Amino acid sequence: MSNQSVTAGVALAGVMAHCGGSPVGAVDLLVGAIASAPAAPEPHAALAELWRSRRSELKEGLEGNGSLSAVLAQAYFLFLDGDMDDAVMTLGSVTGRGPTWRGGPPPGSAMRGSSVR
């Protein structure tokens, strides 16, 4: 995605979140911009600002939403809140990967005998 496309996506997300009354729609646009240009700082900053300014609306709107963009946004929000464990587990729910333990999972773990690593 070009810088102009990222900038346009971030601007459109801002309009959707604030004037259009759809912060969840803005999340979809911002997650798409991040996926298209992961190194671009603008969509990350815009998503973080949206989380700070519209947290309660986003929690309500994303609750139970299993779309890929919603799950990825929720993982990013957990990361922003410093909850790395839940952020990683949330990402694992869409990537099919779980945490790796040196030497395998601990005895008695539900992961014992699992091929997830």
C-alpha positions in Angstrom: 0.0 0.0 0.0 1.4 3.4 -0.9 1.9 6.2 1.6 -1.0 8.0 0.0 -3.3 5.0 0.4 -2.3 4.6 4.1 -2.8 8.3 4.7 -6.2 8.2 3.0 -7.2 5.1 4.9 -6.3 6.7 8.2 -8.2 9.9 7.3 -11.3 7.9 6.3 -11.1 5.9 9.5 -11.0 9.1 11.5 -14.1 10.4 9.7 -15.9 7.0 10.3 -15.0 7.0 14.0 -15.9 10.6 14.8 -18.3 11.9 12.3 -19.8 8.7 10.9 -20.5 7.2 14.3 -18.8 3.9 13.5 -15.6 3.3 15.5 -15.8 -0.4 14.8 -15.9 0.4 11.0 -12.8 2.6 11.6 -11.1 -0.3 13.3 -11.7 -2.5 10.2 -10.1 0.2 8.0 -7.1 0.7 10.3 -6.4 -3.0 10.6 -6.5 -3.3 6.9 -4.1 -0.4 6.5 -1.7 -2.1 9.1 -1.9 -5.4 7.2 -1.1 -3.6 3.9 1.7 -1.5 5.3 2.9 -2.9 8.6 5.9 -0.6 8.8 3.8 2.6 8.5 3.4 4.2 11.9 0.2 6.2 11.1 -2.4 3.4 11.2 -0.8 2.1 14.5 -1.0 5.5 16.0 -4.5 6.1 14.8 -5.7 2.7 16.2 -4.0 3.5 19.5 -5.7 6.9 19.7 -9.0 5.4 18.8 -8.6 2.9 21.7 -7.8 5.7 24.1 -10.7 8.0 23.0 -13.5 5.4 22.3 -12.6 2.5 24.5 -16.0 1.7 25.9 -17.7 1.9 22.4 -15.0 -0.4 21.0 -15.3 -2.9 23.8 -19.0 -3.1 23.3 -18.8 -3.1 19.5 -16.1 -5.7 19.2 -17.4 -8.0 21.9 -18.4 -11.3 20.3 -17.1 -10.1 16.9 -15.0 -13.0 15.6 -13.9 -11.3 12.4 -10.2 -11.4 11.7 -9.9 -7.6 11.9 -11.8 -7.5 15.2 -9.5 -10.3 16.7 -6.4 -8.6 15.5 -7.5 -5.2 16.9 -8.4 -6.8 20.2 -4.9 -8.3 20.4 -3.4 -4.9 19.6 -5.5 -3.3 22.3 -4.4 -5.9 24.8 -0.8 -5.1 23.8 -1.4 -1.4 24.3 -2.8 -2.2 27.8 0.4 -4.1 28.7 -1.4 -7.5 28.7 1.1 -9.4 26.6 0.0 -12.9 27.6 -3.6 -12.4 26.4 -2.4 -10.5 23.3 -0.3 -13.5 22.3 -3.1 -16.0 23.1 -5.5 -13.9 21.0 -3.2 -13.9 18.1 -2.7 -17.6 18.5 -6.4 -18.0 18.1 -6.2 -16.9 14.5 -2.8 -18.2 13.6 -3.2 -21.6 15.0 0.0 -21.3 17.0 0.4 -21.5 20.7 3.3 -20.7 23.0 6.4 -22.9 22.8 7.9 -24.3 26.0 11.5 -25.4 26.0 11.4 -29.2 26.3 7.6 -29.4 25.6 4.6 -28.4 27.6 4.6 -28.9 31.4 3.5 -32.3 32.8 -0.3 -32.4 33.1 -0.8 -29.6 30.6 -3.7 -29.8 28.3 -1.1 -29.2 25.5 0.7 -32.5 26.4 0.7 -34.7 23.3 -0.5 -31.8 21.1 1.3 -30.9 17.9 0.8 -27.2 18.7 4.2 -25.6 19.2 
